[in-house]
Amino acid sequence: MKKKNVIWIFSDQQPAHMLSCNGNPNVSTPNLDRMAENGVNCTSAVAGFPLCCPFRGTLLTSRYPHKCVPGHEYQMPPEMPTIAHTFKEHGYHTGYFGKWHVDGFKERNGRAAMHIIPPERRGGFDTWIGYENNNCQYDCRVHGGEGNDTFHYRLPGYETDCLTDLLLDYLRERTKNPEQPFFAALSVQPPHDPYIAPPEYMARHNPQSVRLRPNVPDIPEVTAIARKFLAGAHAMVENIDWNVGRVISLLEETGISQDTHVIYFSDHGNHLGSHGYYGKTTPLEESIRIPFIIGGGEERYNMSCANSNVVINNVDIAPTTLGLCGITPPDYMEGFDYSPLRLERGNRMEHAPDSAFIQQVVPTGHGNSYDVAWRGVITRDNWKYVAIPNQHHMLFNLNNDPYEQVNHAFNIVYRAKRDELFAKTAEWIAKTGDEFPMPTD
């Protein structure tokens, strides 16, 4: 049987709701909608640690953040194997393009876009063209190569467009060697702030026309900022969608669409005004829920699970990706392989976790978010519990309160449910070798 190719395309700071296929009236994402319709749209996926560096470390290694990248600007241990190493062991060529953000460079020491990541800290990828971090979409600099082939240059246009160009060049090159399968990753910074897209996309979005989520407080200073930020973010997502379409079109044109899985997701969400916050790192829905679509080609696989409510966590992405290619995940990977959602008839998810473990290990100190450590769970039946050090903090029934406006953590009527999810959180802490001062009452 011919081995399948697989491509990751992931954005930065895109909440799950920011797709038209997920019901957002402010954006038009026809290419991603098509992927969702013909594939699996996991609408309950979460970023177990909603912050760039920890998510990316876990994404690459399938190890929980407290064992890998526990906070902002921490370095992923260079000796730690990644998904690229496993793919290479099975004969794959591997390529990575775009934002890396696991080399531990600290912005206080200079601009991360100018930081050169040495080859031995590029995760084992055969082709690697990227940057540590960059928050300037029209001034994005990439580097790669080694020895006499080292390069570092400024992309000639808008970041997402140019990084997609690099991926497309890579895919064209891989089609020259059709016998060797490939794993490629495209990591773009948008829709991370600053909220700037190419002019033709920005022109489509008027801040005053944005339909706000119900949990954006009706406070003039909040709504004004939310509308401005959201208009730009929506424009950026539509540009990403256009570039996803370019990738899918090339796969179809080169005849490898049927042999290539395409997985789209984001590293975390963003509040953009919800609950009065503008950042991430909270346990609230806008921060932790991410888009997660498994598509590629027109072949319909397991359509009975087309809109799955399983709580795929970031630790599950690597094993699921390997599973899609028929590769058994290595023992060190801690996540669950959800590939049967796409590949087989029926769920066959009897051993799937009944909840996802969510956490903030090391707080960032950033404003407009949570500057406190927390741990919690989100269950498959849509309850959420969160604790901060030595104290219960949140208990939400997301079935009837999706915008999290009624916190039951201190309502005695829900004491039994709180105790149940408190115990489940404690079990996850013990199971993963984490440490956290949980409440004692």
C-alpha positions as CSV (number, residue, x, y, z in Angstrom):
1,M,0.0,0.0,0.0
2,K,1.3,3.4,-0.9
3,K,2.2,5.6,2.0
4,K,0.2,8.7,2.6
5,N,1.6,12.2,2.6
6,V,0.5,14.7,5.3
7,I,0.6,18.5,5.6
8,W,0.0,20.6,8.7
9,I,-1.2,24.1,8.1
10,F,-1.6,26.0,11.3
11,S,-2.3,29.6,12.2
12,D,-1.4,31.6,15.4
13,Q,-4.1,32.8,17.8
14,Q,-7.2,31.8,15.8
15,P,-10.2,30.8,18.0
16,A,-12.3,27.9,16.9
17,H,-15.3,30.1,16.1
18,M,-13.4,32.1,13.5
19,L,-14.4,30.0,10.5
20,S,-17.6,30.3,8.5
21,C,-18.1,26.5,8.7
22,N,-18.1,26.9,12.5
23,G,-20.9,29.5,12.3
24,N,-19.1,32.8,12.3
25,P,-21.1,35.4,10.3
26,N,-18.1,37.8,10.0
27,V,-15.8,35.6,7.8
28,S,-15.9,33.7,4.6
29,T,-13.6,30.7,4.5
30,P,-14.8,28.6,1.6
31,N,-11.6,26.5,1.2
32,L,-11.5,25.5,4.9
33,D,-15.3,24.9,4.8
34,R,-14.8,22.5,1.9
35,M,-12.1,20.7,3.9
36,A,-14.5,20.4,6.8
37,E,-17.4,19.2,4.7
38,N,-15.3,16.5,3.0
39,G,-13.3,15.5,6.1
40,V,-13.6,15.7,9.9
41,N,-14.3,19.0,11.7
42,C,-13.4,18.5,15.3
43,T,-15.3,21.3,16.8
44,S,-14.3,20.5,20.4
45,A,-10.5,20.5,19.9
46,V,-8.5,22.4,22.5
47,A,-5.1,24.0,23.1
48,G,-4.2,22.3,26.4
49,F,-1.9,25.3,27.2
50,P,-3.2,28.3,25.2
51,L,0.2,29.9,24.5
52,C,2.5,29.8,21.5
53,C,5.7,28.2,22.9
54,P,4.2,25.5,25.1
55,F,1.7,24.5,22.5
56,R,4.4,24.2,19.8
57,G,6.7,22.1,22.0
58,T,3.8,19.7,22.8
59,L,2.8,19.7,19.1
60,L,6.2,18.6,18.0
61,T,6.9,16.0,20.7
62,S,3.5,14.9,22.1
63,R,4.8,15.6,25.6
64,Y,2.8,17.7,28.1
65,P,4.2,21.2,28.5
66,H,5.5,20.6,32.1
67,K,7.8,18.0,30.5
68,C,8.8,20.0,27.4
69,V,8.2,23.7,27.1
70,P,6.6,25.0,30.3
71,G,6.2,28.7,29.5
72,H,6.8,31.6,27.2
73,E,10.3,31.8,25.6
74,Y,11.4,28.5,27.1
75,Q,13.6,26.3,24.9
76,M,12.4,22.9,23.7
77,P,15.1,20.4,24.9
78,P,17.3,19.9,21.8
79,E,17.8,16.2,22.6
80,M,14.0,15.6,22.6
81,P,12.8,13.6,19.6
82,T,10.0,15.1,17.5
83,I,7.4,13.9,15.0
84,A,9.9,14.6,12.2
85,H,12.3,12.0,13.6
86,T,9.6,9.4,13.6
87,F,8.5,10.2,10.0
88,K,12.1,10.1,8.8
89,E,12.5,6.6,10.5
90,H,9.7,5.5,8.2
91,G,11.2,6.8,5.0
92,Y,9.5,10.2,4.8
93,H,11.1,13.5,3.7
94,T,10.2,16.3,6.2
95,G,9.8,20.0,5.7
96,Y,9.0,22.9,8.0
97,F,8.1,26.5,7.0
98,G,7.4,29.5,9.2
99,K,7.2,30.3,12.8
100,W,9.1,28.0,15.2
101,H,9.1,29.7,18.7
102,V,10.6,26.9,20.7
103,D,14.2,27.9,20.7
104,G,13.9,29.9,23.9
105,F,15.1,33.3,22.6
106,K,13.9,36.2,24.8
107,E,12.6,39.3,23.1
108,R,14.3,41.5,25.8
109,N,17.6,40.5,24.2
110,G,16.6,41.8,20.7
111,R,14.2,41.1,17.9
112,A,13.4,37.3,17.7
113,A,13.0,37.6,13.9
114,M,16.8,38.2,13.7
115,H,17.7,35.2,15.9
116,I,19.3,32.4,14.0
117,I,18.3,28.9,15.2
118,P,21.2,26.4,14.7
119,P,20.5,23.3,12.6
120,E,20.7,21.0,15.6
121,R,17.7,22.8,17.2
122,R,15.4,22.6,14.2
123,G,13.5,19.5,15.3
124,G,15.2,17.1,12.9
125,F,13.4,18.4,9.7
126,D,15.2,17.8,6.4
127,T,14.1,21.1,5.0
128,W,13.7,24.0,7.5
129,I,13.0,27.6,6.5
130,G,11.6,29.6,9.4
131,Y,12.1,32.1,12.2
132,E,11.8,32.1,16.0
133,N,9.1,34.8,16.3
134,N,7.9,37.8,14.3
135,N,5.1,40.3,14.9
136,C,5.4,42.3,11.7
137,Q,3.6,40.7,8.8
138,Y,5.3,42.9,6.1
139,D,8.8,42.5,7.6
140,C,9.2,38.8,8.0
141,R,12.7,37.3,7.8
142,V,13.4,33.7,7.4
143,H,16.6,31.6,7.6
144,G,17.7,28.1,7.1
145,G,20.5,25.9,5.6
146,E,23.8,25.3,7.2
147,G,27.5,25.8,6.6
148,N,28.1,27.4,3.2
149,D,24.4,27.0,2.4
150,T,23.2,29.2,5.2
151,F,20.8,31.9,4.3
152,H,18.8,34.7,6.0
153,Y,16.6,37.1,4.1
154,R,13.5,39.2,4.2
155,L,10.3,37.8,2.6
156,P,9.3,40.0,-0.4
157,G,5.6,40.4,0.6
158,Y,2.9,39.6,3.1
159,E,4.1,36.8,5.5
160,T,1.3,34.2,4.9
161,D,1.5,34.6,1.1
162,C,5.3,34.2,1.0
163,L,5.5,31.3,3.4
164,T,2.8,29.5,1.4
165,D,5.0,30.1,-1.7
166,L,7.8,28.3,0.1
167,L,5.6,25.4,0.9
168,L,4.3,25.2,-2.7
169,D,7.9,25.2,-4.0
170,Y,8.6,22.3,-1.6
171,L,5.6,20.4,-2.8
172,R,6.5,20.8,-6.4
173,E,10.0,19.5,-5.6
174,R,8.6,16.5,-3.8
175,T,6.4,15.5,-6.8
176,K,9.7,14.9,-8.6
177,N,10.3,12.0,-6.3
178,P,6.8,10.4,-6.0
179,E,8.1,7.2,-4.4
180,Q,9.1,9.0,-1.2
181,P,6.3,10.2,1.0
182,F,6.5,13.6,2.8
183,F,5.5,15.3,5.9
184,A,5.4,19.1,5.7
185,A,4.3,21.9,8.1
186,L,3.3,25.4,7.3
187,S,3.2,27.7,10.4
188,V,2.0,31.2,9.8
189,Q,1.9,34.1,12.4
190,P,-1.6,35.5,11.4
191,P,-4.1,36.1,12.8
192,H,-1.8,37.1,15.6
193,D,-1.6,40.8,16.3
194,P,-0.9,43.3,14.9
195,Y,-4.2,42.8,13.0
196,I,-3.0,43.7,9.4
197,A,-3.9,41.8,6.2
198,P,-3.3,42.7,2.6
199,P,-5.3,45.8,1.6
200,E,-7.9,43.9,-0.5
201,Y,-8.8,41.8,2.5
202,M,-8.8,44.7,5.0
203,A,-11.2,46.6,2.7
204,R,-13.8,43.9,3.2
205,H,-14.1,44.4,6.9
206,N,-15.5,47.5,8.6
207,P,-15.1,47.5,12.4
208,Q,-18.6,49.0,12.8
209,S,-20.1,46.0,10.9
210,V,-18.6,43.3,13.1
211,R,-21.1,41.2,14.9
212,L,-19.7,40.8,18.4
213,R,-20.0,37.6,20.5
214,P,-22.6,37.8,23.3
215,N,-19.9,37.8,26.0
216,V,-18.1,41.0,24.8
217,P,-19.1,43.5,27.6
218,D,-21.2,46.4,26.4
219,I,-18.6,48.9,27.5
220,P,-17.7,51.5,24.9
221,E,-13.9,51.2,25.4
222,V,-14.1,47.4,25.1
223,T,-16.4,47.2,22.1
224,A,-14.4,49.8,20.2
225,I,-11.1,47.9,20.6
226,A,-12.8,44.6,20.0
227,R,-14.3,45.8,16.7
228,K,-11.0,47.1,15.4
229,F,-9.1,44.0,16.4
230,L,-11.8,41.6,15.1
231,A,-12.0,43.3,11.7
232,G,-8.3,42.9,11.1
233,A,-8.3,39.3,12.4
234,H,-11.2,38.4,10.1
235,A,-9.3,39.8,7.2
236,M,-6.2,37.8,8.1
237,V,-8.2,34.6,8.4
238,E,-9.7,35.1,4.9
239,N,-6.2,35.5,3.6
240,I,-5.2,32.3,5.3
241,D,-8.1,30.6,3.7
242,W,-7.1,31.8,0.3
243,N,-3.6,30.4,0.8
244,V,-5.1,27.0,2.0
245,G,-6.9,27.0,-1.3
246,R,-3.7,27.5,-3.2
247,V,-2.2,24.4,-1.4
248,I,-5.2,22.3,-2.1
249,S,-5.2,23.4,-5.8
250,L,-1.6,22.4,-6.2
251,L,-2.2,19.0,-4.7
252,E,-5.1,18.5,-7.2
253,E,-3.1,19.8,-10.1
254,T,-0.1,17.5,-9.4
255,G,-2.3,14.4,-8.9
256,I,-1.4,13.8,-5.2
257,S,-4.5,15.1,-3.6
258,Q,-5.9,11.6,-2.9
259,D,-2.6,10.6,-1.3
260,T,-2.2,13.6,1.0
261,H,-3.9,14.4,4.3
262,V,-4.2,18.1,5.1
263,I,-4.7,19.0,8.8
264,Y,-5.6,22.6,9.7
265,F,-5.5,24.0,13.2
266,S,-4.3,26.9,15.3
267,D,-1.9,27.0,18.3
268,H,-4.5,28.6,20.6
269,G,-7.4,31.1,20.5
270,N,-7.7,34.7,21.5
271,H,-10.4,36.7,23.4
272,L,-10.5,39.8,21.2
273,G,-12.9,41.4,23.6
274,S,-14.8,38.5,25.0
275,H,-15.1,38.8,28.8
276,G,-13.2,42.1,28.5
277,Y,-9.9,40.4,27.6
278,Y,-7.8,40.9,24.4
279,G,-5.2,38.1,24.8
280,K,-5.0,34.4,25.4
281,T,-3.7,32.1,28.3
282,T,-7.1,32.0,30.1
283,P,-9.1,28.8,30.5
284,L,-12.1,30.4,28.8
285,E,-13.5,29.1,25.5
286,E,-12.2,31.9,23.3
287,S,-8.6,31.2,24.5
288,I,-8.5,27.4,24.5
289,R,-10.8,26.3,21.7
290,I,-9.1,25.9,18.3
291,P,-10.1,24.9,14.8
292,F,-9.1,21.4,13.9
293,I,-10.0,20.0,10.5
294,I,-8.6,16.8,8.9
295,G,-9.2,16.9,5.1
296,G,-7.3,16.6,1.9
297,G,-8.5,15.4,-1.4
298,E,-12.1,14.6,-2.3
299,E,-12.2,11.1,-1.0
300,R,-14.8,10.8,1.8
301,Y,-13.5,8.6,4.6
302,N,-15.5,8.2,7.8
303,M,-18.3,10.6,7.4
304,S,-20.2,9.3,10.4
305,C,-17.7,11.4,12.5
306,A,-17.7,14.4,10.2
307,N,-18.4,16.8,13.1
308,S,-16.8,15.1,16.0
309,N,-17.1,16.3,19.6
310,V,-14.0,14.4,20.9
311,V,-11.8,16.7,22.9
312,I,-8.6,16.5,20.8
313,N,-5.8,18.1,22.8
314,N,-2.5,19.5,21.4
315,V,-0.7,16.5,22.8
316,D,-2.9,14.3,20.5
317,I,-2.0,16.0,17.2
318,A,1.3,14.2,16.6
319,P,0.1,10.7,17.3
320,T,-3.0,11.3,15.3
321,T,-0.9,12.6,12.4
322,L,1.3,9.5,12.5
323,G,-1.8,7.3,12.7
324,L,-3.3,8.8,9.5
325,C,-0.1,7.5,7.8
326,G,-0.3,4.1,9.3
327,I,2.6,4.7,11.7
328,T,2.3,3.5,15.3
329,P,3.3,6.5,17.5
330,P,6.5,5.9,19.6
331,D,6.1,5.0,23.2
332,Y,7.3,8.4,24.4
333,M,4.4,10.2,22.9
334,E,1.7,10.9,25.6
335,G,-1.2,11.8,23.4
336,F,-4.0,9.7,21.9
337,D,-4.2,8.6,18.3
338,Y,-7.5,9.9,16.9
339,S,-6.9,8.9,13.3
340,P,-9.8,6.4,13.3
341,L,-12.1,9.4,13.2
342,R,-10.9,9.9,9.6
343,L,-9.9,6.4,8.5
344,E,-12.4,3.8,9.7
345,R,-16.0,3.1,9.8
346,G,-17.4,3.9,13.2
347,N,-15.7,5.8,15.9
348,R,-13.7,2.9,17.5
349,M,-12.9,5.4,20.2
350,E,-13.6,3.2,23.1
351,H,-10.2,3.9,24.7
352,A,-10.3,7.7,23.9
353,P,-10.0,10.0,27.0
354,D,-13.3,11.2,28.4
355,S,-11.7,14.6,29.0
356,A,-8.8,16.9,28.0
357,F,-6.3,18.1,30.6
358,I,-5.7,21.9,30.3
359,Q,-3.1,23.9,32.1
360,Q,-1.1,27.0,32.4
361,V,2.2,26.0,33.9
362,V,4.3,29.2,34.0
363,P,2.3,32.4,33.7
364,T,3.5,34.9,31.1
365,G,3.1,38.2,33.0
366,H,1.3,39.6,29.9
367,G,-1.7,41.9,30.4
368,N,-5.3,41.4,29.2
369,S,-5.1,37.7,30.1
370,Y,-4.5,35.5,33.1
371,D,-1.3,36.0,35.1
372,V,-1.7,33.0,37.3
373,A,-1.1,29.2,37.0
374,W,-4.1,27.0,36.6
375,R,-5.1,23.4,35.9
376,G,-8.4,21.9,34.7
377,V,-10.4,19.6,32.5
378,I,-12.9,19.8,29.7
379,T,-15.1,16.7,29.4
380,R,-16.6,15.1,26.3
381,D,-20.0,15.9,27.8
382,N,-19.1,19.6,27.8
383,W,-18.3,20.5,31.3
384,K,-15.3,22.5,32.3
385,Y,-13.6,22.7,35.7
386,V,-10.5,24.9,36.5
387,A,-8.5,25.4,39.7
388,I,-6.0,28.1,40.5
389,P,-3.4,27.5,43.3
390,N,-5.2,26.1,46.4
391,Q,-8.6,27.3,45.2
392,H,-11.5,26.2,43.0
393,H,-12.0,28.7,40.2
394,M,-14.4,27.8,37.4
395,L,-17.2,25.3,36.8
396,F,-19.2,25.7,33.6
397,N,-21.9,23.7,31.9
398,L,-21.0,24.5,28.3
399,N,-24.1,22.7,27.0
400,N,-26.4,25.4,28.1
401,D,-23.9,28.2,28.7
402,P,-21.4,28.2,25.7
403,Y,-20.4,31.8,26.4
404,E,-19.5,31.0,30.1
405,Q,-21.7,33.6,31.8
406,V,-22.7,31.5,34.9
407,N,-19.8,30.1,37.0
408,H,-21.1,27.3,39.2
409,A,-17.8,26.7,41.1
410,F,-19.2,28.1,44.3
411,N,-22.8,27.1,43.9
412,I,-23.6,24.4,46.4
413,V,-26.2,22.9,44.0
414,Y,-23.3,21.9,41.8
415,R,-21.0,20.7,44.5
416,A,-21.1,17.0,43.4
417,K,-20.2,17.9,39.8
418,R,-17.4,20.1,41.0
419,D,-16.0,17.4,43.2
420,E,-16.2,14.9,40.3
421,L,-14.2,17.2,38.0
422,F,-11.9,18.2,40.7
423,A,-11.0,14.5,41.2
424,K,-10.6,14.1,37.4
425,T,-8.2,17.0,37.3
426,A,-6.2,15.5,40.2
427,E,-6.1,12.2,38.2
428,W,-4.6,14.0,35.2
429,I,-2.1,15.8,37.3
430,A,-0.9,12.5,38.8
431,K,-1.1,10.6,35.5
432,T,1.1,13.1,33.7
433,G,3.6,13.7,36.5
434,D,2.5,17.3,36.9
435,E,2.7,19.2,40.2
436,F,0.1,21.7,41.3
437,P,-1.3,22.9,44.7
438,M,-5.0,21.8,44.3
439,P,-7.7,22.9,46.7
440,T,-8.0,20.9,49.9
441,D,-11.7,21.3,50.6
